[in-house]
């Protein structure tokens, strides 16, 4: 469960960075 939470947070940060770059 902890691993899933980290994955979700990481995915969220990645999307945010991609949105800023785009």
Backbone as ProteinMPNN parsed JSONL, in Angstrom:
{"seq_chain_A": "XXXXXXXXXXXXXXXXXXXXXX", "coords_chain_A": {"N_chain_A": [[0.839, -1.211, 0.0], [1.932, 1.226, 0.776], [3.843, 1.504, -1.212], [2.21, 1.926, -3.408], [1.133, 4.398, -2.783], [3.384, 6.048, -2.915], [3.916, 5.755, -5.609], [1.681, 7.007, -6.747], [2.054, 9.652, -5.843], [4.491, 10.245, -7.082], [3.743, 10.033, -9.754], [1.947, 12.126, -9.898], [3.601, 14.348, -9.453], [5.231, 14.133, -11.683], [3.415, 14.565, -13.759], [2.772, 17.195, -13.216], [5.198, 18.48, -13.698], [5.491, 17.942, -16.404], [3.35, 19.353, -17.382], [4.104, 21.954, -16.807], [6.391, 22.192, -18.386], [5.332, 21.851, -20.915]], "CA_chain_A": [[0.0, 0.0, 0.0], [2.843, 2.369, 0.828], [4.459, 1.607, -2.528], [1.206, 2.509, -4.307], [1.029, 5.815, -2.432], [4.58, 6.695, -3.475], [3.741, 5.766, -7.057], [0.694, 8.051, -7.058], [2.687, 10.954, -5.614], [5.501, 10.413, -8.115], [3.029, 10.267, -11.002], [1.364, 13.47, -9.808], [4.699, 15.306, -9.639], [5.672, 14.028, -13.066], [2.425, 15.238, -14.593], [2.881, 18.632, -12.965], [6.396, 18.949, -14.392], [5.213, 17.893, -17.831], [2.419, 20.448, -17.684], [4.88, 23.202, -16.781], [7.275, 22.191, -19.548], [4.502, 22.01, -22.103]], "C_chain_A": [[0.871, 1.256, 0.0], [3.473, 2.594, -0.548], [3.497, 2.283, -3.508], [1.09, 4.007, -4.062], [2.206, 6.587, -3.032], [4.439, 6.82, -4.996], [2.775, 6.879, -7.471], [1.306, 9.438, -6.915], [3.698, 11.246, -6.724], [4.832, 10.747, -9.458], [2.464, 11.687, -11.026], [2.437, 14.526, -10.064], [5.166, 15.303, -11.09], [4.706, 14.763, -13.988], [2.532, 16.746, -14.438], [4.089, 19.202, -13.72], [6.161, 18.972, -15.903], [4.302, 19.04, -18.237], [3.178, 21.772, -17.722], [5.778, 23.295, -18.015], [6.484, 22.456, -20.823], [3.894, 23.419, -22.112]], "O_chain_A": [[0.574, 2.228, -0.696], [3.618, 3.733, -0.994], [3.907, 3.102, -4.331], [0.964, 4.791, -5.002], [2.02, 7.665, -3.595], [4.791, 7.84, -5.587], [3.03, 7.604, -8.433], [1.1, 10.301, -7.768], [3.752, 12.361, -7.243], [5.29, 11.619, -10.195], [2.502, 12.362, -12.055], [2.209, 15.484, -10.803], [5.46, 16.356, -11.655], [5.125, 15.492, -14.887], [2.399, 17.488, -15.411], [4.005, 20.279, -14.31], [6.579, 19.903, -16.592], [4.465, 19.626, -19.307], [2.917, 22.614, -18.58], [5.906, 24.363, -18.614], [6.927, 23.199, -21.699], [3.155, 23.766, -23.033]]}, "name": "protein", "num_of_chains": 1, "seq": "XXXXXXXXXXXXXXXXXXXXXX"}
